[in-house]
C-alpha cells in the first residue's frame, strides 16, 4: 500500500493562517531563558584553546596545520573580545531577560 501523496496545494490547505492574519490567535511566546554569557563565552574559548593545542601538535609532527591554528587563534581573540563586551554591556542584556 502506497503512502498518500501530499501535494503542495494540499499542504497549503492544511496550514493555519489565523496567527498571521489575527495576532490575538497566536500562542503566547515562551519566556526567554536567562543565560550567563560569561559561561557561554568561556566554554567557547576553551574549545578554541583545545583546537589550537591540537593544531600546534599537528604542526610539531610536521603536518601543514598553520591555517587551522590561525583560525583557532582568531576564535580565541573573538571570544576574548566578546568577554570584554559582556563585561561592559551586562546590565543591558540582563534587562532584556527580565
N, C-alpha and C positions, 0 to 999 in steps of 0.2 A: 504494500500500500504506500503510495507516494504521499509525502507531506504536502499540505496545501500550499499553493504558491501565493506569495504575498507580493502584490504589485505596488508600485509607488502610489498609485491612486488610492488603493485600499488602505495603505498606511497613513496617508494624509487624512482620510475619512475617520480614522480611529484616534487622531490627535485631539487633544482638548485645547481649544483656543481661549477658554474663559480667562485663564490667568493673564493672557496677553491683552485681551480686549477689556477685561474688567479687573483692575488691580486688587479690588477687595476680595476677589475669589482666590487669591494666592494663599498658599500656606504661609505661616509665619516663618521668617528667616531664622536659622539657627543662631544662637548666641556665639560670638567669637570666642575662641579658646585663648586664654591668657598664656602666652609663651614667653619664657625668659630668653631673649635673643642672645644674651651673652653665652648661654649654654649652647645654643644652636651654632653660633659662630666659632666657639672654641672646639666643638666637635668637628666642624668643617676644617678648621685649621689643623687639627690633629690628623685628619685623614690626608690632607695635603702633605703634612710632615712625613707621615708613613710612606706615602707615594714617593716623596723626594728621597727618602733613605733608600728605597728600593731602586730608584733610578741611579743614585750615587753608587750603589753596589754593582749595578749593571755596568756603569762606566768603569769602575775599578776592575771588573772582569775583562773589559775590553770591547764591550758591545757599544754600538752607536746609540746612546740614550740622552745625549745633550739636549735636543729639543724638548724631550719629555721632562727633563729636570728643570728646564727654563719655565715650562708650563706650571710645574709644581711650585716653583718659587714665586711665580706670578700669582698663583692661587693663595699662597701664604700672605703675600703683600696685600692682596684684595681683602682677605679675611681680617688682617690687622687694621686696614682702613675701615672696614665695617665695624670692628670693635670700637674704634675711636668715634665713629658716627653714633653708635649705640650709646656710648657714654654721654655724649653731649645732647642727644635727642631723646633720651629715655623717657622724660616726662611727657613728651608729645605723643609717642606711640602707645604709652600706657593709658593715656586719656581715651584713646580710641577703643581700647578693650574694656573700658569701664562702663 
